[in-house]
Amino acid sequence: MREDPAAPHRSQARGGPLQQGRPRDLILPARGLLFDNDGVLVDSDAAVTTSWSRWALEQDLDPAGVMAVVHGRRSADTVADLVPGERRVAATALIDRYELEDAQTVPAVAGAADLLASLPAAVWAVVTSGTPALATARLTAAGLPLPETMVTGPDVRAGKPDPECYRLGARALGLRPEDTVVLEDSPAGVASGRAAGARVLGIGERALGCGADVVVRDLTGLRWADGLLLVPAAAVLQPT
């Protein structure tokens, strides 16, 4: 089936027909890249589990139930769903402290360092539900560069899955959301990017079945040049 280059949420395959049944690399038009942080650039799953499980037990909550609703959301939004109103401010401050304490254990996602090192500063931003301090601490611990442009949880009125954060990130790069690719790992983040009007590249198994245009294992082999993001076929978990 021939790809329609004008379609807003479809990838373009490089080269001619399939040769010997081998899948083709994918090319996504992307004048800018908007990266979620946790699960996309940094592998914070273990740290998140440690922090939130400790917090859940202290709040007399089931850690497994808490972990089911944490990923991709602002801590304050998660706390608001789980804790009575009079306790929310203190409970949010507590989980924010625990996450910051555990940030030093966070490694980079495979391929993140190489991809970021290849990008001009003006074409990428981090758009995260975390606080500025937490995002900075985790990127630093993972040995990744800090972006010139960062949108964090406190910058928006409504957190993911609301599209405000990705619209703001695109605007900060001087772009329209539809000219960007959002890289996300969580259902809330994928929904946020799509609602903003961007193409969405899902990262990791958590992004499967969430509506991303393409899902890849990690960032290994991804390359950007001249407004195009090359996605190697070997990395793809879920094609278009």
C-alpha positions in Angstrom: 0.0 0.0 0.0 1.4 3.4 -1.0 2.0 5.9 1.9 0.2 9.2 1.7 2.9 11.9 2.5 0.2 14.5 3.3 -1.4 12.4 6.0 -0.7 14.0 9.4 -0.3 10.9 11.4 1.4 8.4 9.1 5.0 7.5 8.6 6.9 7.3 5.4 9.0 4.2 4.5 12.4 4.7 3.0 13.2 3.1 -0.4 11.3 1.0 -2.8 9.4 -2.2 -2.4 10.3 -4.7 0.3 13.3 -6.7 -0.6 13.4 -10.4 0.5 10.7 -9.7 3.0 12.8 -7.4 5.1 11.0 -4.5 6.9 12.0 -1.0 5.9 13.2 1.8 8.0 10.6 4.5 8.7 11.0 8.2 8.2 8.8 10.6 10.2 8.7 14.3 9.2 9.8 16.2 12.3 11.0 19.8 12.4 11.2 19.4 16.1 11.3 16.6 18.7 9.5 16.8 22.0 10.8 14.2 24.5 9.0 13.0 27.6 11.7 12.4 30.2 10.8 9.4 32.3 10.7 6.2 30.3 11.9 8.0 27.1 15.3 9.6 27.9 15.8 8.2 31.4 14.9 4.7 32.7 13.3 5.8 36.0 11.0 2.8 36.5 12.9 1.3 39.4 13.3 4.7 41.1 9.6 5.5 40.6 8.6 2.1 42.0 10.8 2.6 45.0 9.6 6.2 45.8 5.9 5.6 45.1 5.7 2.3 46.9 7.3 3.8 50.0 4.9 6.7 49.8 1.9 4.4 49.3 2.6 2.4 52.4 2.9 5.5 54.5 -0.5 6.7 53.1 -2.1 3.3 53.9 -2.5 2.6 50.2 -1.8 -0.5 48.1 1.5 0.1 46.3 0.4 -2.0 43.3 -2.8 0.1 42.9 -0.8 3.3 43.1 1.8 2.2 40.6 -1.0 1.5 38.1 -1.9 5.2 37.9 1.4 6.9 38.3 3.2 6.9 34.9 3.1 9.9 32.7 1.2 12.1 35.2 2.1 15.0 37.5 2.6 13.9 41.1 -0.1 16.4 42.3 -2.7 14.9 39.9 -2.0 11.4 41.1 -2.1 12.4 44.7 -5.4 14.2 44.1 -6.9 11.0 43.0 -5.7 9.0 46.0 -5.6 11.3 49.0 -8.3 13.4 50.8 -8.2 17.1 50.1 -6.9 18.2 53.5 -3.8 15.9 53.1 -2.9 16.6 49.5 -0.4 19.4 49.9 1.7 17.5 52.4 1.3 14.2 50.5 2.5 15.8 47.3 5.5 17.5 49.0 6.4 14.1 50.4 6.4 12.2 47.2 8.3 15.0 45.4 11.0 14.7 48.1 11.2 10.9 47.8 11.5 11.1 44.0 14.2 13.7 44.2 16.1 11.6 46.8 16.0 8.5 44.5 16.9 10.4 41.3 20.6 9.6 41.6 19.9 5.9 40.7 18.5 6.6 37.2 20.3 5.5 34.0 19.7 6.6 30.5 17.4 4.8 28.1 19.4 2.9 25.4 20.3 5.2 22.5 19.3 8.4 24.3 22.8 9.8 24.7 23.7 9.3 21.0 20.5 10.8 19.7 20.6 13.9 21.9 24.3 14.4 21.1 23.4 14.6 17.4 20.6 17.1 17.8 20.9 20.9 17.4 19.7 22.5 20.6 17.0 24.5 18.7 15.1 21.4 17.5 14.4 19.5 20.7 12.8 20.0 24.1 11.9 18.0 27.1 8.2 18.0 28.1 7.7 16.2 31.4 5.1 15.9 34.1 7.9 16.1 36.7 9.2 19.2 38.5 12.2 21.1 37.1 14.3 19.9 40.0 13.4 16.3 39.4 13.8 16.4 35.6 17.2 18.1 36.0 18.4 15.6 38.6 17.4 12.6 36.6 18.9 13.8 33.3 22.1 14.7 35.2 22.3 11.3 36.9 21.8 9.6 33.6 24.7 11.6 32.0 22.4 13.3 29.5 22.6 16.9 28.3 20.1 19.4 29.7 17.8 20.9 27.1 17.7 24.6 26.3 13.9 24.2 26.3 12.0 22.4 29.1 8.3 22.3 29.9 7.5 20.8 33.3 4.5 20.0 35.4 4.2 23.4 37.1 4.3 25.2 33.7 0.8 24.0 32.8 -2.7 24.4 34.2 -3.6 20.8 33.3 -1.3 17.8 33.2 -1.2 14.9 30.7 -3.3 13.6 29.0 -4.3 17.3 28.5 -2.4 18.6 25.3 -1.4 21.9 26.9 2.2 20.8 27.6 3.0 19.6 24.1 1.4 22.7 22.5 3.6 24.8 24.8 6.7 22.8 23.9 6.1 23.2 20.2 5.5 26.9 20.6 8.7 27.2 22.6 10.6 25.8 19.6 8.8 28.2 17.2 6.8 25.3 15.7 3.3 24.1 15.3 2.5 20.8 17.1 1.8 19.1 13.8 5.4 19.9 12.7 6.8 17.9 15.7 7.2 14.3 16.8 6.4 13.6 20.4 8.3 10.7 22.0 6.3 9.1 24.8 6.1 6.0 26.9 2.8 6.2 28.8 -0.9 6.1 27.8 -1.4 9.6 29.3 1.6 11.0 27.4 0.6 9.4 24.1 -2.9 10.8 24.4 -1.5 14.2 25.2 0.7 14.3 22.2 -2.0 13.1 19.8 -4.5 15.6 21.2 -2.0 18.4 20.6 -1.8 17.4 17.0 1.7 15.9 16.9 2.9 12.6 15.5 3.7 10.3 18.4 6.5 7.8 18.6 5.9 5.4 21.4 8.9 4.2 23.4 8.9 0.8 25.1 6.3 -1.8 25.8 4.2 0.5 28.0 3.3 2.5 24.8 1.9 -0.5 23.0 -1.8 -0.3 22.2 -2.0 3.4 23.3 -2.5 5.0 19.9 1.0 6.0 19.0 1.8 6.2 15.3 4.8 3.8 15.8 6.2 2.1 18.9 10.0 1.3 19.2 11.9 -0.7 21.8 14.1 2.3 22.8 16.1 5.1 21.1 18.8 2.9 19.7 19.7 3.8 16.1 17.3 6.7 15.8 18.7 9.6 13.8 17.5 13.1 12.9 18.6 15.3 10.0 17.0 18.0 7.9 13.5 17.8 9.4 13.3 14.0 9.2 13.5 11.4 12.0 14.8 8.0 10.8 13.4 5.1 12.8 15.3 1.8 12.1 13.1 -1.1 11.3 15.0 -3.3 13.9 13.7 -1.1 16.7 10.1 -1.2 15.8 7.7 -3.1 18.2 4.5 -1.8 16.7 4.4 -0.5 13.1 1.9 2.0 11.6 
